[in-house]
Amino acid sequence: MVPPVLRLSQMERVMKTPIFAAGFLCVATVAAAETPTLNVLTYDSFVSEWGPGPAIEKAFEATCACDLVFTGAGDGAALLARLQLEGSASDADVVLGLDTSLTAQATATGLFAPHGQTVATTLPVPFDDANFLPYDWGWFAFVYDNTKLASPPTSFAELAASDLKIVIQDPRSSTPGLGLLLWVKAAYGDGASALWTDLADNVLTVTPGWSEAYGMFTDGQADMVLSYTTSPAYHLIAESDATKSAAPFTDGHYLQVEVMGKLAGSDQPALADTFLAFMLTDGVQTGLITTNWMYPAKTPAAGLPKGFETLLQPEKSLLLSATEAQSARGPALDEWRAALSQ
Amino acid sequence: MARRPVAIGALVVATLVLALILGPVPVLLARGGGTLDFADLAAMRFTLAQASLSALSSVIFAIPIARALARRRFARRDLLITLMGAPFLLPVLVVVMGVLAIFGPGGWLAKTGLPVPDLFGIQGVVLAHLFLNLPLAIRIILQGWRAIPAERTRLALSLGFDAGAHWRHLELPMLRSVLPGAVLTIFLVCLTSFTIALTLGGGPRATTIELAIYQAVRFEFDLPGAAMLALLQMGLCAVAILLVQFVTVDWAFGAGMDRPISMFPPQGWRLIVDGAVILGAGLFIALPVAAAVFRGLPGLADMPSQVWLALLRSSLTSVTAALLAVAGALMLALPVSRGARGFDVVAVLPMTASSLVLGTGLFVVIYPFVSPSTVALPLTILVNATLALPFAYRLLLPDVRAIELGYGRLAGSLGMGGWTLVRLVVLPRLQRPLGFALGVTAALSMGDLGAIALFAGEGSATLPLVIQRLMGAYQIDTAAGASLILMAGSFALFWLFDRGGRLDADV
């Protein structure tokens, strides 16, 4: 799923600023009698020591007089399966980490409650969902090594005509893989099938998840890898390595919008609402940028960290609505499988 | 009468295994009717093709290597044999990276400028499986050669057997008994392959049944469909097991005095061929491992403390799982060696199971009673022990059989049975395979991501899970370093147990 990285100290520093603390003084007075527990079901890399989870837990608990428990369950797709396994008996109050290709299916479970909040998000496209609030987002892009590839392809068609080798993720086991499927569908519509046929000889291999594909790319096995426009920022900021770039496609770039929602069966609905709002405060949003390496859903007052100005800014953003994505998924998967099985 | 306690033990183990492996299927089917479609049949075809090719090539290559190793003595031979076991004990992700680093389009071979054939496709899957399973095949077959008592080779010598006669009268009968089991074991290992088939298969044409199960559970939440696929996988395995039972010939040269083997190996060109075979096998196995080691070294510099904690957690769980697996395997092997039917099928059953269906089934059963993440480690131990049991069983059975054939009647006439027999005859004579089986199962559990990914809560992450988290966090160098630690840890466990089993032996 979305790659986070160890930047806890930076996040903790943000959490300690007076502005941040002031916003939550009111919450601190609520539950004094007994310590309530807020259970948040999320993907594994969010709760990991290198993800945003630990710092968020510390900061939220400092203000909520509650116990915030993150439970990790694989990646975004596994997360929804896990929730469906648990069903209405789930202990979870909040689910965090689905993306828009999964929200229709999530809504259909009937397990989610409307969040009832209006947030002025800074997404490049309008986003409105009664059950889900975005907390970060990114543009999918093909990442390449700019010391090895001088003129990257500028569209899927150019990529297909080239002899470049790409590594992609399997849409059946990975959310970026599914994102690519919807990207091609959104850009090419009925021509998607033909495009996949042309792309087939460029696809070096298909990996189960993002990390295997990205690892193969950094080990020099492939020319390009499906990742995010923000991936070069990790190398630039955390490793002072400017050799990675994202290729701009004139077709436009598909968005991954990561969302969170409150469960209807929650026994802490008020606390869950507070948590959803908390996730969109400047402190958390700033921390997410360099732990999840995604864009914040609501750009903090201080703006984006230095280095982000070097990133690719796609002129055209693509995003299918939740219902479009849901209905496009099956046919797109069949097209993909048919084209790549030849 | 005296054998009853052992039989009861076997029944308990068999019931547990049956419940764990078969139980999830009706649990998941209970959520609706499952069907199989055309794509599932394509997955079945590919699964069968890659598993058969992988198993046959592993065993065919292993025969000359095991033979050369069995009849030659040279400095550091023991160490070489131990090190050759390494790939089988490696975490799958490390295997993929190692194979890519040598044979991939950006690998060492490609950098030499030689024309490297395209790795991705069924050939890449078979190559990675060959790398992974060749050591297993070599060890299984080598044990066969070891089981030929020195008395028989001396007899052959005094009868003036030449190499051809030696092959016909001693080695061929041994191979006919050992090979079908080796082919079956590797076939079953490869049948449930997921990451290798997907990563090196080059695309959706390399879809295995296990991947189809993964898709059914996670993307479609089609649990009955997953259960149907799991049944299909078990059915394929059952057919393979029956076929192998049909062609396996029981074999025994009778008991020996455990003298060191004296083979008086042929010299001349055969010595050169043997040397070349051993060198070639050594390089094929060593290069990807070396690549993984080199890849991991830079990341060792600043290893986060979580990695060491996870290493400790992984070691403890895998040693516990190994003890359970080997004890269970011995329980099942004892009655089988006396001709009991049924237990042998139970002992192979876990190899046919989909670990995802197993984990999901357990989750569904446990969830109403206790939060799965609070019992993550005990569950992992249970699942790993069950999944590793067939390996322990395969490694123990030939020797348990030989003991029964060689000493069973004597023990019977002495009225010795049950635990006395186990304590006085079986355990001492099984020291070497027991140590080896413990080593293999401990290392296998150590490198397995398996069930923990479904259940892990805070503070219960094992090392493979931590590596996955590191990779998901762009920390590719640290992940490679942690993989090196995992590799070293797995290997250390294996070496300790294997060494322990060979303390009294000089071969």
Interface residues (C-beta under 8 A of the other chain):
Chain A: M1 P3 P4 V5 L6 D44 S45 V47 S48 E49 W50 G51 V69 F70 T71 G72 A73 G74 A77 A78 L80 A81 Q84 L85 E86 A89 D91 Q105 K165 D170 R172 S173 L178 A200 V203 L204 T205 V206 T207 P208 G209 W210 S211 E212 Y214 G215 M216 T218 D219 G220 Q221 A222 S231 Y234 A238 W293 W336 R337 L340 S341 Q342
Chain B: A39 A42 L93 V96 M97 L100 A101 G104 P105 G106 G107 F120 F194 T195 L198 T199 L200 G201 G202 G203 P204 R205 L211 Y214 Q215 V217 R218 F219 F221 R295 P304 Q306 T360 F363 V364 Y367 P368 S371 S373 A453 L454 A456 G457 E458 A461 L465 V466 Q468 R469 L470 M471 G472 A473 Y474 Q475 I476 A479
